[in-house]
Amino acid sequence: MNPEGRRISVLLWTGFCLVAAVAISADRVVAIKAGGFSLTSPAFASNDRIPSQYSCSGANQSPPLVWRDPPSGASSFALIVRDPDAPNGDFIHWVVFDIPGDARELRASLGRSGPPKQGTNSFGRVGYDGPCPPPGAVHHYRFQLMALDAMLGLGSAATAAEIEAKALSHRLANTELVGEFSR
């Protein structure tokens, strides 16, 4: 085969691999979002205001959370609460992981020590620190729950980035609850 023919073959093969990778990724995204896996809170509805008691304006307690219909094979769950509207970008308010696979809730006012394991938030503390935006615009707090096929086994002060990196190959499904808060 001449050099031009080889180059065309390599380009075609590369294109095929790229299309296959995108198709596999698309299937994985669909699988991650499929099913009835859902996250709610008895304290606030999706896209509603988070009550003050769960913020720095109140008692700064963690809100109660309940999830339903996780995918089969879920061995654990991990929760990350972030404020993407923070002045400097994503601000992490709570990191909880290695939640047992048979759990279906986190109770309100979860202390800073486990179980389950809690990681380091953007305040530099382990545990929950609620909404505390600067006065003005409404901020959206994303409670993102991941169903995983394994315990992550990270240390108690793990960061959200460490948990997300370790969870990448173990994620079965995601669900999210969004609450709003302003001061």
C-alpha positions in Angstrom: 0.0 0.0 0.0 1.3 3.5 -0.9 1.9 6.1 1.9 -1.3 8.0 0.9 -3.3 4.8 1.2 -1.8 4.0 4.6 -2.6 7.5 5.8 -6.3 7.2 4.7 -6.5 3.8 6.4 -5.1 5.2 9.6 -7.6 8.2 9.5 -10.5 5.8 8.8 -9.5 3.5 11.7 -9.1 6.6 14.0 -12.5 7.9 13.0 -14.1 4.5 13.6 -12.5 4.3 17.1 -13.7 7.8 17.9 -17.2 7.0 16.8 -17.2 3.7 18.8 -15.9 5.5 21.9 -18.6 8.2 21.7 -21.3 5.5 21.3 -20.0 3.6 24.3 -19.8 6.9 26.3 -23.3 7.8 25.2 -24.6 4.4 26.3 -22.8 4.8 29.7 -24.5 8.3 30.2 -27.9 6.9 29.4 -27.2 4.0 31.8 -26.2 6.4 34.5 -29.4 8.4 34.2 -31.7 5.5 33.6 -34.3 4.2 36.0 -36.2 5.7 38.9 -33.3 6.5 41.2 -34.3 9.7 42.9 -33.3 12.0 45.8 -35.7 14.1 47.9 -35.8 15.9 51.2 -38.7 16.1 53.6 -37.4 19.6 54.4 -37.6 21.2 50.9 -38.9 20.4 47.5 -36.7 20.3 44.4 -35.9 23.9 43.2 -37.4 25.3 46.4 -35.8 27.4 49.1 -33.7 25.5 51.6 -35.1 26.4 55.1 -32.8 28.7 57.2 -32.1 26.1 59.9 -30.0 24.2 57.3 -27.9 27.4 56.5 -25.4 29.6 58.2 -28.3 32.0 58.9 -29.8 29.3 61.2 -28.6 26.2 63.1 -26.4 25.1 60.2 -27.8 21.6 60.5 -27.6 19.1 57.6 -31.0 18.5 56.0 -32.7 15.1 55.9 -32.3 13.3 52.6 -34.2 10.3 51.2 -33.5 8.2 48.1 -35.5 5.6 46.2 -35.0 3.0 43.6 -31.2 2.8 43.4 -29.9 0.5 40.7 -29.3 -3.2 41.5 -25.7 -3.8 42.5 -25.3 -0.6 44.5 -22.9 -1.4 47.3 -22.5 2.2 48.5 -23.5 5.8 47.9 -21.6 9.0 47.9 -23.1 12.5 48.2 -21.5 15.8 47.2 -23.3 19.1 47.8 -22.0 22.1 45.8 -22.8 25.7 45.1 -21.9 26.3 41.4 -23.0 30.0 41.8 -20.3 30.9 44.4 -18.2 33.9 43.5 -15.1 31.7 42.8 -16.8 28.8 41.2 -17.9 25.5 42.7 -18.0 25.6 46.5 -18.3 22.3 48.2 -20.6 22.3 51.3 -20.8 18.6 52.2 -19.1 15.4 51.2 -20.4 12.0 52.5 -19.2 8.6 51.2 -19.1 4.9 51.8 -22.8 5.1 52.8 -23.9 1.5 52.9 -25.8 0.1 49.9 -28.8 -0.8 52.0 -29.2 2.8 53.3 -32.0 4.9 51.9 -31.6 8.1 53.9 -29.4 10.5 55.8 -31.0 11.9 58.9 -31.1 15.6 59.7 -28.4 17.1 61.9 -25.8 14.5 61.0 -22.8 15.3 63.2 -19.3 15.9 61.8 -18.1 12.4 62.7 -19.4 9.3 61.1 -20.7 6.9 60.3 -20.9 7.4 57.3 -17.6 8.9 56.4 -17.6 12.6 55.7 -15.0 14.5 53.7 -13.5 18.0 53.7 -15.7 20.8 52.4 -14.5 24.1 50.9 -14.6 25.7 54.4 -11.7 23.4 55.2 -13.8 21.3 57.7 -15.0 17.8 57.7 -18.8 17.5 57.6 -21.7 19.8 56.6 -21.6 23.5 56.4 -24.8 24.9 54.9 -25.6 27.6 52.4 -23.9 30.9 53.3 -23.8 33.0 50.1 -23.0 36.7 50.1 -26.1 38.9 50.2 -27.9 39.3 46.9 -28.6 36.7 44.2 -30.1 33.3 44.7 -27.6 30.4 44.8 -28.5 26.9 43.7 -27.2 24.0 45.9 -26.8 20.7 44.1 -27.2 17.6 46.2 -25.6 15.0 43.9 -26.0 11.4 45.0 -24.0 8.6 43.3 -24.8 4.9 43.5 -21.6 2.9 43.4 -20.7 -0.7 42.9 -18.1 -0.6 45.7 -17.1 1.1 48.9 -14.5 3.8 48.1 -12.3 3.1 51.1 -10.8 6.6 51.2 -9.8 8.3 54.4 -12.3 10.4 56.4 -11.1 13.8 55.3 -11.2 13.0 51.5 -12.1 15.9 49.2 -14.9 16.0 46.7 -12.3 15.8 43.9 -10.7 12.6 45.4 -14.1 11.0 45.8 -15.2 11.9 42.2 -12.0 10.5 40.8 -12.2 7.2 42.7 -16.0 6.9 42.0 -15.5 7.3 38.3 -15.0 3.6 37.6 -17.6 2.5 40.1 -20.6 4.8 39.3 -23.8 3.0 38.5 -26.2 5.9 38.6 -26.6 9.6 39.6 -29.5 11.6 41.0 -29.7 15.2 42.1 -31.8 17.4 44.3 -31.4 21.2 43.9 -32.3 23.7 46.6 -32.1 27.5 46.5 -30.9 29.9 49.1 -30.2 33.6 49.3 -29.5 36.1 52.1 
